[in-house]
Amino acid sequence: MKRFTKTIALILAALMTASLLFVPAFADDAQEDPYAKLKEGVGYVAIGDSFTRGYGAGENWQDEIYLNDSYGNFNCRNVAASYPNLVANKFGLNTPDDLRDTSAKLWPLAHDAVSVAYMLDLLGIDDGYRDDEFTYQDGSMLSRYAADLQYFGDPLSYTIDGQAKYGQTGEIMSVRDMLKNASLITIGLGQTDVIYKAQILGFNKLDLSDTANLPAGVVNIIKMLYNYFDYWKGAYPLLLDYIKENNPDAKVVIVGTLNPIKNMPFNDDSMIPLGSAINLITDSMNAQMKQFALRYGYMYVDISDVETPTVVTPMSVSHILAIEDPIEFGLVAHPTTKGYAQIAERVISAVEKDLAKESATGLEKVKLFFASIIDWFKTLFAKFSSFITNIGG
């Protein structure tokens, strides 16, 4: 055993030494901006819902989000601890707060409760995916869509009544122009389409005191989740089709989703794993997103295990539903500040790996090959060491 361990260590040392031989060859390249490509065109467009906007990200998130989701607050580009802002800062992208500053290289096209159908309407894509049940029946959603039309609308956008085309042209920049000229695009859509709609139209209408009809109510919510999942699965690729057709060179990252009530019991006295039932849906959504990423040649980032308030403080579903303060209630369903930082780290890692592969030529490819072999041997060595330790114990 000791001889095998020594052999692995020697192999690792040899590979690391060999990879270091190539470092001088890239000294000149290191002087160049490794993120220059991400600054071309309008730069980075972050599409998404409240996860992308940064609900609960940092202490000042409420002040940094669009003022009452209404038109007129131009000083509203950044939520400092949101993952798009963290990603932009890492890549050295220009992020002024004022939306009218078109030198910016970060455009967060995100609001609370934005769905795929919402985005398709803003783009003016006549697809048949009309979200009349939700987007155009809720007062807060109407105000958000009105603001987006005025900021980023296009003559082809659907008007606020959800019926006719040719909405008002945006004052800042057309969402179509954004997507056509973006170098980096992240897409964080799905939570609203499936989970949030089931919460608003199902969970929030449950009578927790009606124990006789509660099981039937829960079953109905599960059915709603699957119906919404099918709807989302049909609409999502239409957005990807538009991006692929109009901006085939953009780097696109599909950001997965999470279950904020993962593995939670329904209430403190019951061990019914209602949270686990939701896992089935979010797992299916993430698996579908991975498939979309493979189909379109895009990157996928898994966020299913990032930190949320329910990870820090375990609680039951009934306890969450009993929270009366809407802000506190909303925070439970979103990542913590640490969770948003974890999402940013994963997006940054995915993009950096993609940039490295794209620019690698000649000796650089050899270096990347050695690096991958080293990682593999490190993993093997760690597993072997753990195995030996367990045997010894």
C-alpha positions, -999 to +999 in steps of 0.1 A: +000+000+000+028+024+009+045+017-024+013+025-043+008+057-024+044+067-031+040+059-068+009+081-071+027+110-053+056+107-078+033+107-108+016+138-095+049+155-089+061+147-124+029+160-140+030+192-120+067+197-130+059+191-166+030+215-166+052+242-151+076+240-180+049+256-202+043+286-180+070+308-196+056+303-230+024+322-219+040+351-201+032+375-229-004+363-231-009+370-194-005+407-200-036+408-222-071+412-208-085+377-204-120+390-203-118+414-233-143+393-253-170+397-226-168+435-230-177+435-267-210+449-278-234+457-249-215+433-227-234+412-202-272+407-202-286+390-171-321+376-178-341+364-149-365+368-120-360+378-084-331+353-081-313+373-108-324+407-096-310+399-061-340+397-038-325+395-003-289+399-016-271+420+010-284+445+036-295+473+011-312+451-015-346+468-011-331+502-018-311+489-048-340+472-066-363+491-090-382+517-069-417+501-065-411+483-098-423+515-115-409+535-144-389+566-136-361+553-113-331+552-136-306+548-108-314+511-104-290+490-124-272+472-096-280+452-065-245+451-051-246+415-037-266+400-066-249+374-087-249+394-119-232+423-103-206+400-086-200+384-120-196+417-137-172+430-112-150+399-115-148+403-153-141+440-150-173+451-167-185+487-164-215+488-140-227+524-134-260+525-116-278+548-140-296+529-167-292+558-191-254+553-191-250+532-223-213+528-217-224+501-192-214+465-198-240+450-174-278+450-182-298+432-156-331+425-174-347+410-143-377+416-121-395+397-093-418+370-108-406+373-144-415+341-164-404+327-197-437+338-213-431+373-199-397+375-217-411+361-249-438+388-249-412+415-242-393+402-273-425+402-293-423+365-302-456+353-314-454+318-298-488+310-284-474+309-249-497+334-233-494+336-195-528+353-190-535+333-159-507+350-141-487+378-158-516+399-170-540+392-141-517+404-112-514+441-105-478+440-095-469+420-126-487+446-148-466+474-132-434+455-138-442+448-174-452+484-179-418+495-165-399+471-188-418+483-218-408+518-210-372+510-203-365+482-228-396+478-250-396+472-287-422+481-314-428+443-316-434+439-279-468+429-267-488+457-252-497+456-215-532+442-221-515+410-233-532+409-266-521+433-293-486+438-306-466+470-312-460+482-277-442+514-268-405+516-277-382+516-247-363+547-237-331+530-229-324+501-253-346+476-270-344+442-254-339+428-289-308+450-294-295+439-260-297+402-268-284+406-304-253+425-292-245+408-259-212+390-254-224+372-223-259+362-214-271+344-182-306+330-181-323+324-147-359+316-156-381+288-143-387+295-106-416+318-114-430+296-142-434+266-119-427+271-082-439+306-077-471+302-097-480+271-077-473+291-045-496+320-055-523+300-071-521+269-048-501+271-016-514+305-006-550+294-010-546+264+013-566+264+045-542+249+070-570+245+096-591+223+072-573+191+080-599+170+063-594+185+029-557+193+033-544+161+016-566+167-014-553+203-015-517+191-015-524+166-043-539+194-064-508+216-059-486+187-070-507+184-102-504+222-107-466+219-104-464+192-131-488+212-154-466+243-150-435+223-156-448+211-190-458+246-199-423+259-190-405+231-208-424+240-240-418+278-238-381+278-226-365+266-258-382+294-278-361+319-259-330+298-266-339+296-303-342+334-305-307+339-289-291+312-310-305+326-342-298+363-335-265+360-315-249+327-323-215+338-309-227+349-274-215+330-244-247+318-227-250+304-192-282+286-182-286+290-144-305+262-127-331+264-100-335+253-064-361+240-040-362+264-010-382+239+011-360+209+002-367+179+025-390+199+049-419+182+067-453+198+061-456+208+098-438+203+131-460+175+141-461+157+108-433+139+090-450+141+056-420+151+033-438+177+013-405+194+005-392+162-011-422+162-034-411+195-047-376+181-052-390+159-079-400+190-099-369+210-094-347+180-102-367+176-134-363+212-142-325+211-137-322+179-157-341+196-185-319+227-183-288+205-187-304+189-218-311+224-232-275+234-225-262+204-243-286+208-273-277+245-278-240+243-269-245+265-238-231+263-203-252+251-173-247+260-137-262+240-109-275+260-079-296+234-062-273+233-031-266+270-026-274+284+009-309+296+016-324+308+049-340+274+054-306+258+052-294+281+080-325+277+101-345+245+094-383+250+095-415+233+084-436+243+054-466+253+076-443+276+096-433+293+064-469+297+052-477+312+085-452+341+081-473+372+078-446+397+068-443+396+030-407+406+029-397+379+054-419+354+036-401+362+003-366+360+018-372+323+029-376+313-008-344+330-020-306+324-015-288+342+013-261+367+006-237+337+008-259+318-016-258+345-042-220+346-039-220+309-045-240+313-077-216+340-089-186+318-082-201+290-103-210+313-132-175+328-132-159+294-131-180+281-160-172+312-181-135+311-173-133+275-183-151+282-215-128+312-223-097+290-216-109+263-240-118+288-267-084+305-266-063+275-260-039+267-289-008+246-292+011+244-259-018+259-240-039+228-249-011+207-237-010+226-204-048+223-200-044+186-207-018+182-180-040+202-156-070+179-162-048+148-156-035+163-124-070+170-112-079+134-120-050+120-101-057+143-072-092+129-069-080+094-072-053+100-046-078+116-022-103+086-026-075+061-021-062+079+010-097+080+024-101+043+017-068+035+035-078+056+064-111+038+068-094+005+067-069+016+093-097+029+115 
